[in-house]
Amino acid sequence: MTEPNPFASGIAFCEDRFVPIDDAKIPMLDWGFLRSDAVQDTVSVFDGAFFRLEDHLMRFERNWTKLRMRCPHDRDTVHAILIEAVRRTGLREAYVQMLMTRGRAPVGSRDVRLAQNKFWMFCIPYVWIARPEQKEHGLSMHVSGIQRIPKESVDPTIKHYHWLDFQMALMEGYDRGADTCAVIDKDGNISEGPGFNIFAVKDGRVVTPPDDVCLDGMTRDTVFKLAGETNLHVSKRALTPDEMRAADEVFISTTGGGVIAITRVDGRQIGAGQAGPVTKRIDGLYWQKRKAGWYATPVDYRAPLRFEPA
């Protein structure tokens, strides 16, 4: 009788070894936990292939370098760890996150330079912000008055874990019956949401907040590429909450589902109250091209499980 796969529900890479996801742990004294001194990048697997894996690896390396960390593994080894993790789970649709934490300095020291930086990763079944059956009707959004951490404090292009602003904005949204939320920048304009970038469409023109107030999302960049293929111009500029509420369409871009319609903002119906033509066009093209192998790194599930870190 075949033994059940211990990684079927997910896998993690902790302290240089693979463990079942439920056994994954980070030490309590790691400054990634104590100080939110960490960086991450999340890449998706669909139909057995990673999407834009090399781009994610480059962004991950760029961001931990900005935080003056050193990864204990080179990029090829990180690539191998991610591939091996998906192989071991057998998942064809997966959500794969890689992390760097500051680690910890010797007990009693507060010298950041002495910390031994740590690499971690996990792979779980694919995570949808809105499942396919929800996407036609879209999600409702609350625009919070809470400000996203300003660029003068933390570089917004780094995928970090400073999420208390998002968490409190989500609580506000749930109190008002909304599915999700957006936060604002210091000037009161739309910034981003928890795990996604935001776009508004008016009279066929697409607007998204500028680069310096939101994450440089990989799916956001993919939307720019797809818009170029469909002769849609996307402007990066300040987007006010009132402008978004008056839009013909609003959509978000995320690794957790691609392009998703927002059909109510602060209780106000957007357009016809369902995914609009621009949203459908970009999302349809996104999944069509992914299924055709665009930016794909296939996982060979039949290959021997040969990677073991030193």
C-alpha positions in Angstrom: 0.0 0.0 0.0 1.3 3.5 -0.9 2.1 5.7 2.0 0.1 9.0 2.1 2.1 12.0 1.0 3.0 13.9 4.2 3.3 17.1 2.1 -0.1 16.8 0.3 -1.6 19.7 2.2 1.5 21.9 2.0 5.3 22.0 2.7 7.7 24.4 4.2 11.5 24.8 4.1 12.7 25.6 7.7 16.3 25.4 9.0 17.5 23.9 5.7 15.1 21.0 5.5 11.6 20.3 4.2 8.8 19.7 6.7 5.0 19.3 6.4 3.3 22.7 6.6 1.7 22.0 10.0 5.2 21.4 11.4 6.7 24.7 10.1 8.0 27.0 12.8 10.1 30.2 13.0 12.0 30.8 16.3 10.4 33.2 18.6 13.5 35.3 19.0 13.9 35.8 15.2 13.6 39.5 14.5 11.4 38.7 11.6 8.8 37.8 14.2 9.7 40.3 17.0 10.3 43.3 14.8 8.6 42.5 11.4 12.1 42.6 10.0 11.5 40.4 7.0 10.8 40.4 3.3 8.8 38.0 1.1 7.8 37.3 -2.4 4.9 35.1 -3.6 4.8 33.2 -6.8 1.9 31.1 -8.1 1.8 27.7 -9.8 -1.1 26.9 -12.1 -1.5 23.9 -14.4 1.8 22.6 -13.0 3.8 25.7 -14.0 5.2 28.7 -12.1 4.3 32.1 -13.5 7.1 34.6 -13.9 9.4 32.7 -11.6 12.6 34.4 -12.7 11.0 37.8 -12.3 9.9 36.9 -8.8 13.4 35.6 -7.9 15.0 38.9 -9.1 12.5 41.0 -7.2 13.0 38.9 -4.1 16.8 39.3 -4.3 16.5 43.1 -5.0 14.3 43.6 -2.0 16.4 41.6 0.6 19.4 43.4 -0.7 17.6 46.8 0.0 17.2 45.6 3.6 20.9 44.8 3.7 20.4 41.1 4.2 22.4 38.2 2.8 20.6 35.1 1.6 22.4 31.9 2.7 21.6 30.4 -0.7 22.3 31.6 -4.2 19.5 32.2 -6.7 19.9 28.8 -8.4 19.6 27.1 -5.1 16.5 29.1 -4.2 15.0 28.2 -7.6 15.8 24.5 -6.9 14.1 24.6 -3.4 10.9 26.1 -4.9 10.7 23.5 -7.6 11.5 20.7 -5.2 8.8 21.9 -2.8 6.1 21.8 -5.5 7.2 18.4 -6.7 7.0 17.0 -3.2 3.5 18.3 -2.6 2.2 17.1 -6.0 0.1 20.3 -6.2 -0.8 21.5 -9.7 -2.2 24.8 -8.4 -0.1 26.3 -5.6 0.8 29.4 -3.7 4.5 29.6 -3.0 6.1 32.1 -0.7 9.8 32.7 0.0 11.0 34.7 2.9 14.1 36.3 4.4 14.1 37.2 8.0 16.7 39.1 9.9 17.3 36.2 12.2 18.8 37.1 15.6 22.0 38.6 17.0 23.7 37.1 20.1 21.5 37.3 23.1 21.7 40.8 24.7 22.9 42.5 21.5 20.7 44.9 19.5 23.3 45.2 16.7 21.5 44.5 13.5 24.8 43.8 11.7 25.4 40.7 13.9 22.2 39.0 13.0 22.3 35.7 11.0 19.8 36.2 8.2 17.5 33.2 7.5 15.8 31.9 4.3 12.4 30.2 4.6 9.7 29.2 2.2 6.3 27.4 2.1 4.0 26.0 -0.5 0.3 25.5 0.0 -2.8 25.0 -2.3 -3.5 28.0 -4.5 -5.1 30.9 -2.6 -7.9 32.9 -4.3 -8.8 36.4 -3.1 -12.0 35.8 -5.1 -12.8 32.4 -6.4 -13.8 32.1 -10.1 -17.5 31.8 -9.3 -17.2 35.1 -7.3 -15.4 37.0 -10.0 -18.4 37.7 -12.3 -20.2 39.5 -9.5 -17.0 41.0 -8.1 -16.1 42.1 -4.6 -17.2 45.1 -2.5 -14.6 47.5 -1.1 -14.4 49.9 1.8 -12.0 52.9 1.4 -10.4 53.4 4.8 -9.1 56.7 6.1 -6.1 54.8 7.4 -2.9 55.8 5.7 -0.5 53.3 4.3 3.0 53.5 5.8 4.6 56.4 3.8 7.5 55.9 1.5 9.6 58.2 3.7 9.4 55.5 6.4 9.4 52.2 4.5 10.1 51.7 0.8 6.7 50.6 -0.6 8.3 48.5 -3.3 9.5 46.1 -0.7 7.1 43.2 0.0 7.3 43.4 3.8 5.0 42.3 6.6 4.0 45.7 8.0 0.3 45.0 7.7 -1.3 46.6 10.8 -2.7 49.4 8.6 -4.2 46.8 6.3 -5.5 44.7 9.2 -7.3 47.6 10.9 -8.7 48.8 7.5 -10.0 45.3 6.9 -11.7 45.3 10.3 -13.4 48.6 9.3 -14.5 47.1 6.0 -15.9 43.9 7.6 -17.8 46.1 10.1 -19.5 47.8 7.1 -20.2 44.5 5.3 -17.4 44.9 2.6 -15.3 42.1 1.3 -12.0 44.0 1.3 -10.5 47.4 1.7 -8.2 50.1 0.3 -6.0 52.4 2.2 -4.9 55.9 1.3 -1.5 57.7 1.0 -0.6 60.8 3.0 -2.3 63.1 0.5 -5.6 61.2 0.9 -5.4 59.4 -2.5 -5.8 55.7 -3.1 -2.7 53.7 -2.3 -3.3 49.9 -2.4 -5.1 47.1 -0.7 -4.0 44.1 1.4 -2.2 42.0 -1.2 -3.3 43.8 -4.3 -3.0 46.8 -6.5 -5.9 48.9 -7.6 -7.1 50.2 -11.1 -10.1 52.4 -12.1 -11.6 52.7 -15.6 -13.5 55.8 -16.8 -14.5 56.3 -20.4 -12.1 53.6 -21.6 -9.1 55.1 -19.8 -7.4 53.1 -17.0 -5.8 54.8 -14.0 -3.7 53.3 -11.2 -1.8 54.9 -8.3 1.8 55.9 -9.0 4.8 53.7 -8.3 5.9 55.5 -5.2 2.8 54.9 -3.1 2.2 51.2 -3.7 3.9 47.9 -4.2 5.4 47.2 -7.6 3.1 44.2 -7.9 4.1 41.5 -10.4 0.4 41.1 -11.5 0.2 44.9 -11.7 3.2 44.8 -14.1 1.5 42.0 -16.0 -1.6 44.1 -16.4 0.6 46.8 -18.0 1.9 44.3 -20.5 -1.6 43.0 -21.3 -3.0 46.5 -21.7 -0.3 47.3 -24.2 -1.4 44.2 -26.2 -5.0 45.5 -26.3 -4.3 49.2 -27.0 -5.4 50.2 -23.5 -3.4 53.1 -22.0 -2.8 52.9 -18.3 -1.9 56.2 -16.5 0.0 56.1 -13.3 -1.2 59.1 -11.3 -3.0 60.1 -8.2 -6.4 58.5 -7.9 -8.9 60.0 -5.4 -11.5 58.0 -3.5 -14.3 60.0 -5.2 -12.8 59.4 -8.6 -12.8 55.7 -7.9 -16.3 55.7 -6.6 -17.5 57.4 -9.8 -15.5 55.0 -12.1 -17.1 52.8 -14.8 -15.1 49.9 -13.6 -12.7 49.2 -10.7 -10.5 46.1 -10.6 -7.6 44.8 -8.5 -4.6 42.8 -9.6 -3.1 40.0 -7.4 -1.2 36.8 -7.4 -4.2 35.3 -5.7 -6.6 35.3 -8.6 -5.3 37.6 -11.4 -7.6 40.4 -12.2 -10.7 40.8 -10.0 -13.6 43.2 -10.4 -14.7 45.5 -7.5 -18.4 46.2 -8.1 -19.2 48.2 -5.0 -17.1 50.9 -3.3 -18.4 52.2 0.0 -21.8 50.9 -0.8 -22.0 52.6 -4.2 -22.5 50.3 -7.2 -19.7 50.5 -9.8 -21.0 50.5 -13.4 -23.5 47.7 -14.0 -22.7 46.0 -10.7 -20.7 43.2 -12.3 -17.3 42.7 -14.0 -17.1 45.2 -16.8 -15.7 44.7 -20.3 -12.2 46.1 -19.6 -11.8 43.9 -16.5 -13.1 40.8 -18.3 -10.8 41.5 -21.3 -7.6 41.8 -19.2 -8.5 38.9 -16.9 -9.4 36.6 -19.8 -6.2 37.4 -21.6 -4.2 36.9 -18.4 -5.5 33.3 -17.9 -5.5 32.5 -21.6 -1.8 33.4 -22.0 -0.9 31.7 -18.8 -2.5 28.4 -19.9 -0.6 28.8 -23.2 2.7 28.8 -21.3 3.4 32.6 -21.2 6.3 33.3 -18.7 5.9 29.7 -17.6 8.4 27.5 -15.7 6.9 23.9 -15.9 7.4 21.6 -12.9 8.5 18.1 -13.9 6.6 16.0 -11.3 8.2 12.8 -12.6 11.7 13.9 -12.0 13.5 12.2 -9.1 13.4 14.1 -5.8 17.0 14.8 -5.7 17.5 18.2 -4.1 18.8 18.2 -0.6 20.5 21.3 0.8 23.8 21.0 2.5 
